Amino acid sequence: MDPRLRTLLVGLAASALAGWVGVALAQEQHFLATVSAGLSVWAVLSWTRGPLAEAWLLGFLVFGYVIGSRGFAQFMPVPGLPLFCGELGLAAVTALALLRGAMRRALPWQPDWINGLLLLWLVVGAGRVGWDVRIFGFVALRDFAMVYYALYCFATQAIARHEPSRRMFGLVLHVTFGLLPVTGVLAVAFPDFFLRNFLVNGVPLIYYKGDLLATFLFAGFIYLVPKASFNWVRDWWRLLLALASLAQGVSLLSRAGMLGLGVGLGCLALGRRWLPTRILATAGAAGLLAVVIVSLAQRTDFTQTKAYGLYEHLVSIVDFEGRGGYRNEESVDSGDNNRFRLVWWKTLTEETLTQSPVFGLGFGYDLAKGFLLAYNPLMADDFTARSPHSIVFSTLGRMGLLGLAILAAFLVAIAAEVWAVAHRTRQDPAAEEALTLHAMGAVVLVSACFGVVLEGPMGAIPYWILLGLAHHAATRRPTAPLPAAGPGV
């Protein structure tokens, strides 16, 4: 086609679309304008030789869900369309990953144990929800999110094959986890501003869930700590932000987050990367000394200090039945929280093994029903939680022993990969990237075993993207480059 004729036709189509969008906006119909804007941005990004358009989308989702948390999770980009950013983004990146894989005549991800088990988990979950949706309707699809969010892991691996996109992910992680301690402090200091003024369509864009905030602050600490070759001139800002993340995370007294931090540091220790542990020990000793001095100078009760509250929170981790006595105001409920989880996990296990041990109770089933009868029937009218505060028991309740066995095998495969990467890091510093990403994922995954993390988009989407990056970095091999992106791809 003659270039001038092609330009004329594109101009005429764009003019017609602009008029159509203008009429829709005048009638306060924003769907067409939103789609047109998205396609225009995608076309521009696709013509460049930089990161892929879908990589920018994944980076935006990581930033949004880590920085915005529950606020961003409630935001619907298209008014009137009951779809959130996570679902729209998943549809877009999955479709594009499959399309690019088809163009290359290759799977978007490489076949291995981690991907195979994850795919099996998705297939079994899809079969289960296909049956449940006829009984529970839309509620079943909502509960199924804890399974289908794992598709982000596959899409991320496909995108990470593209070198400019992979470099862009590094920049996104630096910006996201560098900004998190700042927004976290501001959200605590000025809650009214974020809940009443920093809104879009009546929804606060930043609204934190304490334990999830602590989890990502600890993951950020691991990411921001300078590498072994520390240079004060070059890396001072990383150390400062890492210490800020650590201090704020500890102040939130999240036991699941602190346990996850311990496991994450253990992953790094396997690769003989001791600097984060040394920084934690030094900062902890300095903080304890400061608290003791202030307590003595002000003649306050040491049992009511933050340091003693931290101590009781750590002790309560092994108080499985919640029988210990706690004196600090911030840890006095630790025993009750332990009993809350223990009773729920016991009743759910008994209910699942009695009614449907192999395939579980299904998506949409009220997993709290038996728990409330055993724990406190008076809570039934006000109780809204649908997850038993553990991805392990959520999987058991929803997908039975079959789903739990797949999840257990998946966790073993991840542990084996971490062990291999740690061993490689001892000889090859280049493998440290994969080990760091896996350590960050370990913080989130351990926290998910004791809280509501992977059942919702605020924790699940960043985790699965992190895992996709970690697994790609751990298994990266030279591959043929992706085809040049054009406006139609």
Secondary structure, 3 states (H helix, E strand, C coil): CCHHHHHHHHHHHHHHHHHHHHHHHHCCCCHHHHHHHHHHHHHHHHHCCCCCHHHHHHHHHHHHHHHHEHHHHCCCCCCCCCCCHHHHHHHHHHHHHHHHHHHHCCCCCCCCHHHHHHHHHHHHHHHHHHHHHHHHCHHHHHHCHHHHCCHHHHHHHHHHCCHHHHHHHHHHHHHHHHHHHHHHHHHHHCHHHHHHHCEECCEECCECCHHHHHHHHHHHHHHHCCCCCCCHHHHHHHHHHHHHHHHHHHHCCCHHHHHHHHHHHHHHHHCCCCHHHHHHHHHHHHHHHHHHHHHHHHCCCHHHCHHHHHHHHHHHCCCCCCCCCCCCCCCCCHHHHHHHHHHHHHHHHHHHHHHCCCCCCCCCCCCCHHHHHHHCHHHCCCCCCCCCCCHHHHHHHHHHHHHHHHHHHHHHHHHHHHHHHHHHHHHCHHHHHHHHHHHHHHHHHHHHCCCCCCCCHHHHHHHHHHHHHHHHHHHCCCCCCCCCCCCCC
